Amino acid sequence: MQIVNSTKDDIGTIFNFYDAAIAFQKTKFNRHWQGFDPQLIEKEINENRQFKIVVDDIIVCIFAITFNDAIIWGDLDKAPSVYIHRIVTHPSFHGKHYVKNIVDWAIGYGHKNGKEFVRMDTWGDNQKLIDYYTNCGFTFKGLTGILSGENMPKHYYGIQLSLFEMAIKDKLV
C-alpha cells in the first residue's frame, strides 16, 4: 500500500469515486455530497493536496487535505493543522479501514510539516461516522453552528458539522 499524490491523469478516476460515494451516501444517510468543481480538484492536484491510496497498482481510496479551514473551524483554525477532507474508498474495497492508514499518514505528514493537529469533520448527525472517527483516535470536539456562506460547498450549507481533532504530539511514537 502506498499513499501518493494524485495526478491530472487521475481526475476521471477521482470523479468516478465521488459519483460512487454519492450513490452510496444516498442509500445510507439522509443527505449526500452535491458534486465538486473540477477546478477545485485540479487546484488540489497542482498544490499537492489531493492523494490516492494505491494497492497493487490499483487506486483504492482518495482524499484531500488542506491547511486552513476557517469557514468550519472558526477561531480554532489558527492552530497549525492538517485537515482531511473527502475520503472515498472504492466500493470494492470498503471495510479495509483505509481511514486508519490515512490518519497514520497525516500524523507523520503533519509532524514533518510543523503542524499541531490532524482534523476532520462530518455531518453533525451521522452517528456511524462520528463513532468510526472516534474509534480511529480522534477526539470529538463538538458541533459547529449552522453553517452558511458563499464560499462553502453546497453540501455544508445550512447544517451542523461534527468536528474531530487529534494532537500530533500525542500520537508520535
C-alpha positions, 0 to 999 in steps of 0.5 A, a space after each residue: 500500500 502506498 499513499 501518493 499524490 494524485 495526478 491530472 491523469 487521475 481526475 476521471 478516476 477521482 470523479 468516478 469515486 465521488 459519483 460512487 460515494 454519492 450513490 452510496 451516501 444516498 442509500 445510507 444517510 439522509 443527505 449526500 455530497 452535491 458534486 465538486 468543481 473540477 477546478 477545485 480538484 485540479 487546484 488540489 492536484 497542482 498544490 499537492 493536496 489531493 492523494 490516492 491510496 494505491 494497492 497493487 497498482 490499483 487506486 483504492 481510496 482518495 482524499 484531500 487535505 488542506 491547511 486552513 479551514 476557517 469557514 468550519 473551524 472558526 477561531 480554532 483554525 489558527 492552530 497549525 493543522 492538517 485537515 482531511 477532507 473527502 475520503 472515498 474508498 472504492 466500493 470494492 474495497 470498503 471495510 479495509 479501514 483505509 481511514 486508519 492508514 490515512 490518519 497514520 499518514 497525516 500524523 507523520 505528514 503533519 509532524 514533518 510539516 510543523 503542524 499541531 493537529 490532524 482534523 476532520 469533520 462530518 455531518 453533525 448527525 451521522 452517528 456511524 461516522 462520528 463513532 468510526 472517527 472516534 474509534 480511529 483516535 480522534 477526539 470529538 470536539 463538538 458541533 459547529 453552528 449552522 453553517 452558511 456562506 458563499 464560499 462553502 460547498 453546497 453540501 455544508 450549507 445550512 447544517 451542523 458539522 461534527 468536528 474531530 481533532 487529534 494532537 500530533 504530539 500525542 500520537 508520535 511514537 
